[in-house]
């Protein structure tokens, strides 16, 4: 019985039927024009902004019953003076209508409080994030490195087997501008925190 468990695990973790690695990423590359995109792997690309930062984009697939969703995780990384571990979840506030963003963390150390205070000190960061349509946004700090991960609602594809259909949610120009602005603003904030 125990010998079966690894093979069952492989079966459940395989790609869903109909998933074509890199197809949705090709569509996203077209949405990211005129920015320079370099394909790193079948399901990864590197987006270089004119201001210098390099954003990594990774394709992710989530299986559902008779369907799957292909999403993209955007990631920017850098160095920081903060050394204590921290995971900061960024959540849109409001139940019926958007009401700004909320920063949540379980960390109680001084570095966490300083970072939240710095984020609240610059309201344009919260305003930009509040206008952005995202599923998840996380700022993680480990051993002197930070990374901002954002998973956008658009730039995704829903593939259904019954009825057979595919629907790509395009990353519109305004949302692209907000997404890239978030990365630039947070990058500048982290540089400012290091001064």
PyMOL commands that place a pseudoatom at each C-alpha (Angstrom):
pseudoatom trace, name=CA, resn=UNK, resi=1, chain=A, elem=C, hetatm=0, pos=[0.000, 0.000, 0.000]
pseudoatom trace, name=CA, resn=UNK, resi=2, chain=A, elem=C, hetatm=0, pos=[2.756, 2.432, 0.908]
pseudoatom trace, name=CA, resn=UNK, resi=3, chain=A, elem=C, hetatm=0, pos=[4.505, 1.657, -2.383]
pseudoatom trace, name=CA, resn=UNK, resi=4, chain=A, elem=C, hetatm=0, pos=[1.440, 3.012, -4.237]
pseudoatom trace, name=CA, resn=UNK, resi=5, chain=A, elem=C, hetatm=0, pos=[1.483, 6.409, -2.547]
pseudoatom trace, name=CA, resn=UNK, resi=6, chain=A, elem=C, hetatm=0, pos=[4.329, 7.975, -4.599]
pseudoatom trace, name=CA, resn=UNK, resi=7, chain=A, elem=C, hetatm=0, pos=[2.738, 6.898, -7.885]
pseudoatom trace, name=CA, resn=UNK, resi=8, chain=A, elem=C, hetatm=0, pos=[-0.655, 8.274, -6.804]
pseudoatom trace, name=CA, resn=UNK, resi=9, chain=A, elem=C, hetatm=0, pos=[1.028, 11.511, -5.810]
pseudoatom trace, name=CA, resn=UNK, resi=10, chain=A, elem=C, hetatm=0, pos=[2.586, 11.777, -9.305]
pseudoatom trace, name=CA, resn=UNK, resi=11, chain=A, elem=C, hetatm=0, pos=[-0.818, 11.104, -10.851]
pseudoatom trace, name=CA, resn=UNK, resi=12, chain=A, elem=C, hetatm=0, pos=[-2.511, 13.900, -8.912]
pseudoatom trace, name=CA, resn=UNK, resi=13, chain=A, elem=C, hetatm=0, pos=[0.302, 16.397, -9.549]
pseudoatom trace, name=CA, resn=UNK, resi=14, chain=A, elem=C, hetatm=0, pos=[0.460, 15.950, -13.322]
pseudoatom trace, name=CA, resn=UNK, resi=15, chain=A, elem=C, hetatm=0, pos=[-0.637, 18.698, -15.697]
pseudoatom trace, name=CA, resn=UNK, resi=16, chain=A, elem=C, hetatm=0, pos=[-4.366, 18.722, -16.461]
pseudoatom trace, name=CA, resn=UNK, resi=17, chain=A, elem=C, hetatm=0, pos=[-5.569, 17.432, -19.860]
pseudoatom trace, name=CA, resn=UNK, resi=18, chain=A, elem=C, hetatm=0, pos=[-5.554, 20.158, -22.488]
pseudoatom trace, name=CA, resn=UNK, resi=19, chain=A, elem=C, hetatm=0, pos=[-2.902, 22.268, -20.754]
pseudoatom trace, name=CA, resn=UNK, resi=20, chain=A, elem=C, hetatm=0, pos=[-0.300, 23.562, -23.205]
pseudoatom trace, name=CA, resn=UNK, resi=21, chain=A, elem=C, hetatm=0, pos=[2.691, 24.985, -21.338]
pseudoatom trace, name=CA, resn=UNK, resi=22, chain=A, elem=C, hetatm=0, pos=[3.686, 28.419, -22.587]
pseudoatom trace, name=CA, resn=UNK, resi=23, chain=A, elem=C, hetatm=0, pos=[0.606, 29.132, -24.729]
pseudoatom trace, name=CA, resn=UNK, resi=24, chain=A, elem=C, hetatm=0, pos=[-0.915, 31.600, -22.272]
pseudoatom trace, name=CA, resn=UNK, resi=25, chain=A, elem=C, hetatm=0, pos=[2.535, 33.086, -21.662]
pseudoatom trace, name=CA, resn=UNK, resi=26, chain=A, elem=C, hetatm=0, pos=[2.766, 33.851, -25.399]
pseudoatom trace, name=CA, resn=UNK, resi=27, chain=A, elem=C, hetatm=0, pos=[-0.473, 35.819, -25.175]
pseudoatom trace, name=CA, resn=UNK, resi=28, chain=A, elem=C, hetatm=0, pos=[0.792, 37.666, -22.108]
pseudoatom trace, name=CA, resn=UNK, resi=29, chain=A, elem=C, hetatm=0, pos=[4.006, 38.569, -23.968]
pseudoatom trace, name=CA, resn=UNK, resi=30, chain=A, elem=C, hetatm=0, pos=[1.880, 40.281, -26.613]
pseudoatom trace, name=CA, resn=UNK, resi=31, chain=A, elem=C, hetatm=0, pos=[0.039, 42.202, -23.853]
pseudoatom trace, name=CA, resn=UNK, resi=32, chain=A, elem=C, hetatm=0, pos=[3.346, 43.363, -22.353]
pseudoatom trace, name=CA, resn=UNK, resi=33, chain=A, elem=C, hetatm=0, pos=[4.572, 45.049, -25.548]
pseudoatom trace, name=CA, resn=UNK, resi=34, chain=A, elem=C, hetatm=0, pos=[6.539, 47.409, -25.904]
pseudoatom trace, name=CA, resn=UNK, resi=35, chain=A, elem=C, hetatm=0, pos=[8.522, 46.145, -22.897]
pseudoatom trace, name=CA, resn=UNK, resi=36, chain=A, elem=C, hetatm=0, pos=[11.447, 43.793, -23.520]
pseudoatom trace, name=CA, resn=UNK, resi=37, chain=A, elem=C, hetatm=0, pos=[10.507, 40.183, -22.735]
pseudoatom trace, name=CA, resn=UNK, resi=38, chain=A, elem=C, hetatm=0, pos=[13.069, 37.370, -22.763]
pseudoatom trace, name=CA, resn=UNK, resi=39, chain=A, elem=C, hetatm=0, pos=[11.907, 33.747, -22.614]
pseudoatom trace, name=CA, resn=UNK, resi=40, chain=A, elem=C, hetatm=0, pos=[13.856, 31.894, -19.888]
pseudoatom trace, name=CA, resn=UNK, resi=41, chain=A, elem=C, hetatm=0, pos=[11.972, 28.575, -20.017]
pseudoatom trace, name=CA, resn=UNK, resi=42, chain=A, elem=C, hetatm=0, pos=[8.778, 27.214, -21.531]
pseudoatom trace, name=CA, resn=UNK, resi=43, chain=A, elem=C, hetatm=0, pos=[6.709, 28.611, -18.679]
pseudoatom trace, name=CA, resn=UNK, resi=44, chain=A, elem=C, hetatm=0, pos=[8.899, 31.553, -17.563]
pseudoatom trace, name=CA, resn=UNK, resi=45, chain=A, elem=C, hetatm=0, pos=[9.947, 34.886, -18.967]
pseudoatom trace, name=CA, resn=UNK, resi=46, chain=A, elem=C, hetatm=0, pos=[11.955, 37.879, -17.840]
pseudoatom trace, name=CA, resn=UNK, resi=47, chain=A, elem=C, hetatm=0, pos=[10.487, 41.365, -18.300]
pseudoatom trace, name=CA, resn=UNK, resi=48, chain=A, elem=C, hetatm=0, pos=[12.994, 44.237, -18.311]
pseudoatom trace, name=CA, resn=UNK, resi=49, chain=A, elem=C, hetatm=0, pos=[11.689, 47.714, -17.545]
pseudoatom trace, name=CA, resn=UNK, resi=50, chain=A, elem=C, hetatm=0, pos=[13.338, 50.856, -18.972]
pseudoatom trace, name=CA, resn=UNK, resi=51, chain=A, elem=C, hetatm=0, pos=[14.024, 52.058, -15.390]
pseudoatom trace, name=CA, resn=UNK, resi=52, chain=A, elem=C, hetatm=0, pos=[16.183, 48.981, -14.775]
pseudoatom trace, name=CA, resn=UNK, resi=53, chain=A, elem=C, hetatm=0, pos=[14.235, 46.447, -12.682]
pseudoatom trace, name=CA, resn=UNK, resi=54, chain=A, elem=C, hetatm=0, pos=[13.837, 42.934, -14.042]
pseudoatom trace, name=CA, resn=UNK, resi=55, chain=A, elem=C, hetatm=0, pos=[10.519, 41.222, -13.288]
pseudoatom trace, name=CA, resn=UNK, resi=56, chain=A, elem=C, hetatm=0, pos=[10.234, 37.447, -13.489]
pseudoatom trace, name=CA, resn=UNK, resi=57, chain=A, elem=C, hetatm=0, pos=[6.942, 36.041, -14.801]
pseudoatom trace, name=CA, resn=UNK, resi=58, chain=A, elem=C, hetatm=0, pos=[6.038, 32.396, -14.167]
pseudoatom trace, name=CA, resn=UNK, resi=59, chain=A, elem=C, hetatm=0, pos=[3.065, 30.506, -15.548]
pseudoatom trace, name=CA, resn=UNK, resi=60, chain=A, elem=C, hetatm=0, pos=[1.064, 28.494, -13.000]
pseudoatom trace, name=CA, resn=UNK, resi=61, chain=A, elem=C, hetatm=0, pos=[-1.725, 26.005, -13.588]
pseudoatom trace, name=CA, resn=UNK, resi=62, chain=A, elem=C, hetatm=0, pos=[-4.517, 25.065, -11.186]
pseudoatom trace, name=CA, resn=UNK, resi=63, chain=A, elem=C, hetatm=0, pos=[-6.700, 22.011, -11.836]
pseudoatom trace, name=CA, resn=UNK, resi=64, chain=A, elem=C, hetatm=0, pos=[-10.446, 22.115, -11.325]
pseudoatom trace, name=CA, resn=UNK, resi=65, chain=A, elem=C, hetatm=0, pos=[-13.146, 19.566, -12.047]
pseudoatom trace, name=CA, resn=UNK, resi=66, chain=A, elem=C, hetatm=0, pos=[-13.269, 19.256, -15.875]
pseudoatom trace, name=CA, resn=UNK, resi=67, chain=A, elem=C, hetatm=0, pos=[-11.363, 22.549, -16.218]
pseudoatom trace, name=CA, resn=UNK, resi=68, chain=A, elem=C, hetatm=0, pos=[-8.154, 24.335, -15.319]
pseudoatom trace, name=CA, resn=UNK, resi=69, chain=A, elem=C, hetatm=0, pos=[-6.988, 27.916, -14.828]
pseudoatom trace, name=CA, resn=UNK, resi=70, chain=A, elem=C, hetatm=0, pos=[-3.629, 29.208, -16.056]
pseudoatom trace, name=CA, resn=UNK, resi=71, chain=A, elem=C, hetatm=0, pos=[-2.382, 32.245, -14.122]
pseudoatom trace, name=CA, resn=UNK, resi=72, chain=A, elem=C, hetatm=0, pos=[0.868, 34.207, -13.983]
pseudoatom trace, name=CA, resn=UNK, resi=73, chain=A, elem=C, hetatm=0, pos=[2.948, 35.190, -10.976]
pseudoatom trace, name=CA, resn=UNK, resi=74, chain=A, elem=C, hetatm=0, pos=[4.953, 38.406, -11.373]
pseudoatom trace, name=CA, resn=UNK, resi=75, chain=A, elem=C, hetatm=0, pos=[8.009, 38.657, -9.088]
pseudoatom trace, name=CA, resn=UNK, resi=76, chain=A, elem=C, hetatm=0, pos=[10.561, 41.376, -8.363]
pseudoatom trace, name=CA, resn=UNK, resi=77, chain=A, elem=C, hetatm=0, pos=[13.486, 40.761, -5.995]
pseudoatom trace, name=CA, resn=UNK, resi=78, chain=A, elem=C, hetatm=0, pos=[16.137, 42.867, -4.327]
pseudoatom trace, name=CA, resn=UNK, resi=79, chain=A, elem=C, hetatm=0, pos=[18.402, 43.298, -1.309]
pseudoatom trace, name=CA, resn=UNK, resi=80, chain=A, elem=C, hetatm=0, pos=[17.440, 44.995, 1.928]
pseudoatom trace, name=CA, resn=UNK, resi=81, chain=A, elem=C, hetatm=0, pos=[18.833, 45.821, 5.338]
pseudoatom trace, name=CA, resn=UNK, resi=82, chain=A, elem=C, hetatm=0, pos=[15.960, 43.914, 7.000]
pseudoatom trace, name=CA, resn=UNK, resi=83, chain=A, elem=C, hetatm=0, pos=[17.231, 40.494, 8.063]
pseudoatom trace, name=CA, resn=UNK, resi=84, chain=A, elem=C, hetatm=0, pos=[14.404, 39.060, 10.161]
pseudoatom trace, name=CA, resn=UNK, resi=85, chain=A, elem=C, hetatm=0, pos=[11.939, 36.876, 8.237]
pseudoatom trace, name=CA, resn=UNK, resi=86, chain=A, elem=C, hetatm=0, pos=[8.687, 38.533, 7.241]
pseudoatom trace, name=CA, resn=UNK, resi=87, chain=A, elem=C, hetatm=0, pos=[5.710, 37.626, 5.066]
pseudoatom trace, name=CA, resn=UNK, resi=88, chain=A, elem=C, hetatm=0, pos=[3.458, 40.625, 4.419]
pseudoatom trace, name=CA, resn=UNK, resi=89, chain=A, elem=C, hetatm=0, pos=[0.128, 39.879, 2.752]
pseudoatom trace, name=CA, resn=UNK, resi=90, chain=A, elem=C, hetatm=0, pos=[-1.452, 42.771, 0.847]
pseudoatom trace, name=CA, resn=UNK, resi=91, chain=A, elem=C, hetatm=0, pos=[-5.241, 42.533, 0.746]
pseudoatom trace, name=CA, resn=UNK, resi=92, chain=A, elem=C, hetatm=0, pos=[-7.837, 44.839, -0.771]
pseudoatom trace, name=CA, resn=UNK, resi=93, chain=A, elem=C, hetatm=0, pos=[-10.096, 46.225, 1.927]
pseudoatom trace, name=CA, resn=UNK, resi=94, chain=A, elem=C, hetatm=0, pos=[-13.835, 46.536, 1.754]
pseudoatom trace, name=CA, resn=UNK, resi=95, chain=A, elem=C, hetatm=0, pos=[-16.517, 43.944, 1.377]
pseudoatom trace, name=CA, resn=UNK, resi=96, chain=A, elem=C, hetatm=0, pos=[-18.802, 45.377, -1.282]
pseudoatom trace, name=CA, resn=UNK, resi=97, chain=A, elem=C, hetatm=0, pos=[-16.603, 48.124, -2.655]
pseudoatom trace, name=CA, resn=UNK, resi=98, chain=A, elem=C, hetatm=0, pos=[-12.830, 48.565, -2.655]
pseudoatom trace, name=CA, resn=UNK, resi=99, chain=A, elem=C, hetatm=0, pos=[-11.678, 50.513, 0.327]
pseudoatom trace, name=CA, resn=UNK, resi=100, chain=A, elem=C, hetatm=0, pos=[-7.889, 50.808, 0.044]
pseudoatom trace, name=CA, resn=UNK, resi=101, chain=A, elem=C, hetatm=0, pos=[-5.473, 48.035, 0.952]
pseudoatom trace, name=CA, resn=UNK, resi=102, chain=A, elem=C, hetatm=0, pos=[-4.652, 46.298, 4.206]
pseudoatom trace, name=CA, resn=UNK, resi=103, chain=A, elem=C, hetatm=0, pos=[-1.162, 45.069, 5.143]
pseudoatom trace, name=CA, resn=UNK, resi=104, chain=A, elem=C, hetatm=0, pos=[-1.182, 41.893, 7.279]
pseudoatom trace, name=CA, resn=UNK, resi=105, chain=A, elem=C, hetatm=0, pos=[1.661, 39.968, 8.830]
pseudoatom trace, name=CA, resn=UNK, resi=106, chain=A, elem=C, hetatm=0, pos=[2.102, 37.559, 11.713]
pseudoatom trace, name=CA, resn=UNK, resi=107, chain=A, elem=C, hetatm=0, pos=[5.592, 38.911, 12.452]
pseudoatom trace, name=CA, resn=UNK, resi=108, chain=A, elem=C, hetatm=0, pos=[5.741, 41.170, 15.509]
pseudoatom trace, name=CA, resn=UNK, resi=109, chain=A, elem=C, hetatm=0, pos=[9.386, 42.295, 15.381]
pseudoatom trace, name=CA, resn=UNK, resi=110, chain=A, elem=C, hetatm=0, pos=[10.532, 45.905, 14.877]
pseudoatom trace, name=CA, resn=UNK, resi=111, chain=A, elem=C, hetatm=0, pos=[11.442, 45.384, 11.208]
pseudoatom trace, name=CA, resn=UNK, resi=112, chain=A, elem=C, hetatm=0, pos=[7.867, 44.386, 10.397]
pseudoatom trace, name=CA, resn=UNK, resi=113, chain=A, elem=C, hetatm=0, pos=[6.462, 47.450, 12.137]
pseudoatom trace, name=CA, resn=UNK, resi=114, chain=A, elem=C, hetatm=0, pos=[8.990, 49.723, 10.376]
pseudoatom trace, name=CA, resn=UNK, resi=115, chain=A, elem=C, hetatm=0, pos=[8.095, 48.302, 6.964]
pseudoatom trace, name=CA, resn=UNK, resi=116, chain=A, elem=C, hetatm=0, pos=[4.337, 48.675, 7.531]
pseudoatom trace, name=CA, resn=UNK, resi=117, chain=A, elem=C, hetatm=0, pos=[4.896, 52.241, 8.756]
pseudoatom trace, name=CA, resn=UNK, resi=118, chain=A, elem=C, hetatm=0, pos=[6.962, 53.003, 5.631]
pseudoatom trace, name=CA, resn=UNK, resi=119, chain=A, elem=C, hetatm=0, pos=[4.221, 51.586, 3.386]
pseudoatom trace, name=CA, resn=UNK, resi=120, chain=A, elem=C, hetatm=0, pos=[1.584, 53.677, 5.139]
pseudoatom trace, name=CA, resn=UNK, resi=121, chain=A, elem=C, hetatm=0, pos=[3.791, 56.781, 4.975]
pseudoatom trace, name=CA, resn=UNK, resi=122, chain=A, elem=C, hetatm=0, pos=[3.519, 56.783, 1.174]
pseudoatom trace, name=CA, resn=UNK, resi=123, chain=A, elem=C, hetatm=0, pos=[-0.199, 56.676, 0.294]
pseudoatom trace, name=CA, resn=UNK, resi=124, chain=A, elem=C, hetatm=0, pos=[0.524, 56.464, -3.464]
pseudoatom trace, name=CA, resn=UNK, resi=125, chain=A, elem=C, hetatm=0, pos=[1.633, 52.848, -2.897]
pseudoatom trace, name=CA, resn=UNK, resi=126, chain=A, elem=C, hetatm=0, pos=[-1.705, 51.962, -1.323]
pseudoatom trace, name=CA, resn=UNK, resi=127, chain=A, elem=C, hetatm=0, pos=[-3.627, 53.950, -3.958]
pseudoatom trace, name=CA, resn=UNK, resi=128, chain=A, elem=C, hetatm=0, pos=[-1.874, 52.150, -6.816]
pseudoatom trace, name=CA, resn=UNK, resi=129, chain=A, elem=C, hetatm=0, pos=[-2.410, 48.731, -5.210]
pseudoatom trace, name=CA, resn=UNK, resi=130, chain=A, elem=C, hetatm=0, pos=[-6.076, 49.569, -4.526]
pseudoatom trace, name=CA, resn=UNK, resi=131, chain=A, elem=C, hetatm=0, pos=[-6.694, 50.229, -8.241]
pseudoatom trace, name=CA, resn=UNK, resi=132, chain=A, elem=C, hetatm=0, pos=[-4.885, 47.035, -9.282]
pseudoatom trace, name=CA, resn=UNK, resi=133, chain=A, elem=C, hetatm=0, pos=[-7.015, 43.907, -9.873]
pseudoatom trace, name=CA, resn=UNK, resi=134, chain=A, elem=C, hetatm=0, pos=[-4.996, 41.178, -8.153]
pseudoatom trace, name=CA, resn=UNK, resi=135, chain=A, elem=C, hetatm=0, pos=[-5.683, 37.783, -6.612]
pseudoatom trace, name=CA, resn=UNK, resi=136, chain=A, elem=C, hetatm=0, pos=[-2.661, 37.709, -4.321]
pseudoatom trace, name=CA, resn=UNK, resi=137, chain=A, elem=C, hetatm=0, pos=[0.104, 40.112, -3.428]
pseudoatom trace, name=CA, resn=UNK, resi=138, chain=A, elem=C, hetatm=0, pos=[2.859, 39.210, -0.979]
pseudoatom trace, name=CA, resn=UNK, resi=139, chain=A, elem=C, hetatm=0, pos=[6.020, 40.985, 0.133]
pseudoatom trace, name=CA, resn=UNK, resi=140, chain=A, elem=C, hetatm=0, pos=[8.479, 38.485, 1.614]
pseudoatom trace, name=CA, resn=UNK, resi=141, chain=A, elem=C, hetatm=0, pos=[11.755, 39.236, 3.391]
pseudoatom trace, name=CA, resn=UNK, resi=142, chain=A, elem=C, hetatm=0, pos=[14.297, 36.509, 4.185]
pseudoatom trace, name=CA, resn=UNK, resi=143, chain=A, elem=C, hetatm=0, pos=[17.973, 36.883, 5.108]
pseudoatom trace, name=CA, resn=UNK, resi=144, chain=A, elem=C, hetatm=0, pos=[18.476, 40.358, 3.659]
pseudoatom trace, name=CA, resn=UNK, resi=145, chain=A, elem=C, hetatm=0, pos=[16.511, 39.735, 0.447]
pseudoatom trace, name=CA, resn=UNK, resi=146, chain=A, elem=C, hetatm=0, pos=[13.018, 40.921, -0.414]
pseudoatom trace, name=CA, resn=UNK, resi=147, chain=A, elem=C, hetatm=0, pos=[10.613, 39.776, -3.088]
pseudoatom trace, name=CA, resn=UNK, resi=148, chain=A, elem=C, hetatm=0, pos=[7.247, 41.100, -4.172]
pseudoatom trace, name=CA, resn=UNK, resi=149, chain=A, elem=C, hetatm=0, pos=[4.891, 38.551, -5.755]
pseudoatom trace, name=CA, resn=UNK, resi=150, chain=A, elem=C, hetatm=0, pos=[1.691, 39.671, -7.476]
pseudoatom trace, name=CA, resn=UNK, resi=151, chain=A, elem=C, hetatm=0, pos=[-0.802, 37.374, -9.160]
pseudoatom trace, name=CA, resn=UNK, resi=152, chain=A, elem=C, hetatm=0, pos=[-3.106, 39.453, -11.365]
pseudoatom trace, name=CA, resn=UNK, resi=153, chain=A, elem=C, hetatm=0, pos=[-6.743, 38.567, -12.147]
pseudoatom trace, name=CA, resn=UNK, resi=154, chain=A, elem=C, hetatm=0, pos=[-6.162, 39.245, -15.830]
pseudoatom trace, name=CA, resn=UNK, resi=155, chain=A, elem=C, hetatm=0, pos=[-3.325, 37.664, -17.808]
pseudoatom trace, name=CA, resn=UNK, resi=156, chain=A, elem=C, hetatm=0, pos=[-5.002, 34.323, -17.149]
pseudoatom trace, name=CA, resn=UNK, resi=157, chain=A, elem=C, hetatm=0, pos=[-6.861, 31.692, -19.108]
pseudoatom trace, name=CA, resn=UNK, resi=158, chain=A, elem=C, hetatm=0, pos=[-9.769, 29.475, -18.127]
pseudoatom trace, name=CA, resn=UNK, resi=159, chain=A, elem=C, hetatm=0, pos=[-9.953, 26.191, -20.043]
pseudoatom trace, name=CA, resn=UNK, resi=160, chain=A, elem=C, hetatm=0, pos=[-13.049, 24.018, -19.736]
pseudoatom trace, name=CA, resn=UNK, resi=161, chain=A, elem=C, hetatm=0, pos=[-13.483, 20.488, -21.067]
pseudoatom trace, name=CA, resn=UNK, resi=162, chain=A, elem=C, hetatm=0, pos=[-17.269, 20.369, -20.785]
pseudoatom trace, name=CA, resn=UNK, resi=163, chain=A, elem=C, hetatm=0, pos=[-18.345, 22.364, -22.702]
pseudoatom trace, name=CA, resn=UNK, resi=164, chain=A, elem=C, hetatm=0, pos=[-15.049, 22.643, -24.545]
pseudoatom trace, name=CA, resn=UNK, resi=165, chain=A, elem=C, hetatm=0, pos=[-13.929, 26.266, -24.379]
pseudoatom trace, name=CA, resn=UNK, resi=166, chain=A, elem=C, hetatm=0, pos=[-10.951, 28.533, -23.703]
pseudoatom trace, name=CA, resn=UNK, resi=167, chain=A, elem=C, hetatm=0, pos=[-11.148, 32.091, -22.483]
pseudoatom trace, name=CA, resn=UNK, resi=168, chain=A, elem=C, hetatm=0, pos=[-8.127, 34.359, -22.097]
pseudoatom trace, name=CA, resn=UNK, resi=169, chain=A, elem=C, hetatm=0, pos=[-8.482, 37.396, -19.827]
pseudoatom trace, name=CA, resn=UNK, resi=170, chain=A, elem=C, hetatm=0, pos=[-6.328, 40.064, -21.438]
pseudoatom trace, name=CA, resn=UNK, resi=171, chain=A, elem=C, hetatm=0, pos=[-4.030, 42.325, -19.412]
pseudoatom trace, name=CA, resn=UNK, resi=172, chain=A, elem=C, hetatm=0, pos=[-5.342, 45.764, -20.385]
pseudoatom trace, name=CA, resn=UNK, resi=173, chain=A, elem=C, hetatm=0, pos=[-2.975, 48.731, -20.822]
pseudoatom trace, name=CA, resn=UNK, resi=174, chain=A, elem=C, hetatm=0, pos=[-4.195, 50.544, -17.676]
pseudoatom trace, name=CA, resn=UNK, resi=175, chain=A, elem=C, hetatm=0, pos=[-3.820, 47.439, -15.503]
pseudoatom trace, name=CA, resn=UNK, resi=176, chain=A, elem=C, hetatm=0, pos=[-0.384, 46.774, -17.028]
pseudoatom trace, name=CA, resn=UNK, resi=177, chain=A, elem=C, hetatm=0, pos=[0.658, 50.327, -16.116]
pseudoatom trace, name=CA, resn=UNK, resi=178, chain=A, elem=C, hetatm=0, pos=[-0.620, 49.896, -12.527]
pseudoatom trace, name=CA, resn=UNK, resi=179, chain=A, elem=C, hetatm=0, pos=[1.059, 46.496, -12.161]
pseudoatom trace, name=CA, resn=UNK, resi=180, chain=A, elem=C, hetatm=0, pos=[4.461, 47.722, -13.321]
pseudoatom trace, name=CA, resn=UNK, resi=181, chain=A, elem=C, hetatm=0, pos=[4.072, 50.923, -11.262]
pseudoatom trace, name=CA, resn=UNK, resi=182, chain=A, elem=C, hetatm=0, pos=[3.519, 48.831, -8.126]
pseudoatom trace, name=CA, resn=UNK, resi=183, chain=A, elem=C, hetatm=0, pos=[6.804, 47.034, -8.691]
pseudoatom trace, name=CA, resn=UNK, resi=184, chain=A, elem=C, hetatm=0, pos=[8.678, 50.295, -9.321]
pseudoatom trace, name=CA, resn=UNK, resi=185, chain=A, elem=C, hetatm=0, pos=[7.199, 52.066, -6.293]
pseudoatom trace, name=CA, resn=UNK, resi=186, chain=A, elem=C, hetatm=0, pos=[7.876, 49.169, -3.904]
pseudoatom trace, name=CA, resn=UNK, resi=187, chain=A, elem=C, hetatm=0, pos=[11.414, 48.840, -5.281]
pseudoatom trace, name=CA, resn=UNK, resi=188, chain=A, elem=C, hetatm=0, pos=[12.026, 52.545, -4.625]
pseudoatom trace, name=CA, resn=UNK, resi=189, chain=A, elem=C, hetatm=0, pos=[10.553, 52.216, -1.131]
pseudoatom trace, name=CA, resn=UNK, resi=190, chain=A, elem=C, hetatm=0, pos=[12.844, 49.312, -0.291]
pseudoatom trace, name=CA, resn=UNK, resi=191, chain=A, elem=C, hetatm=0, pos=[15.850, 51.303, -1.506]
pseudoatom trace, name=CA, resn=UNK, resi=192, chain=A, elem=C, hetatm=0, pos=[14.715, 54.240, 0.637]
pseudoatom trace, name=CA, resn=UNK, resi=193, chain=A, elem=C, hetatm=0, pos=[14.357, 51.964, 3.698]
pseudoatom trace, name=CA, resn=UNK, resi=194, chain=A, elem=C, hetatm=0, pos=[17.991, 50.913, 3.251]
pseudoatom trace, name=CA, resn=UNK, resi=195, chain=A, elem=C, hetatm=0, pos=[19.309, 54.500, 3.444]
for i in range(1, 195): cmd.bond("trace and resi %d" % i, "trace and resi %d" % (i + 1))
show_as sticks, trace
zoom trace
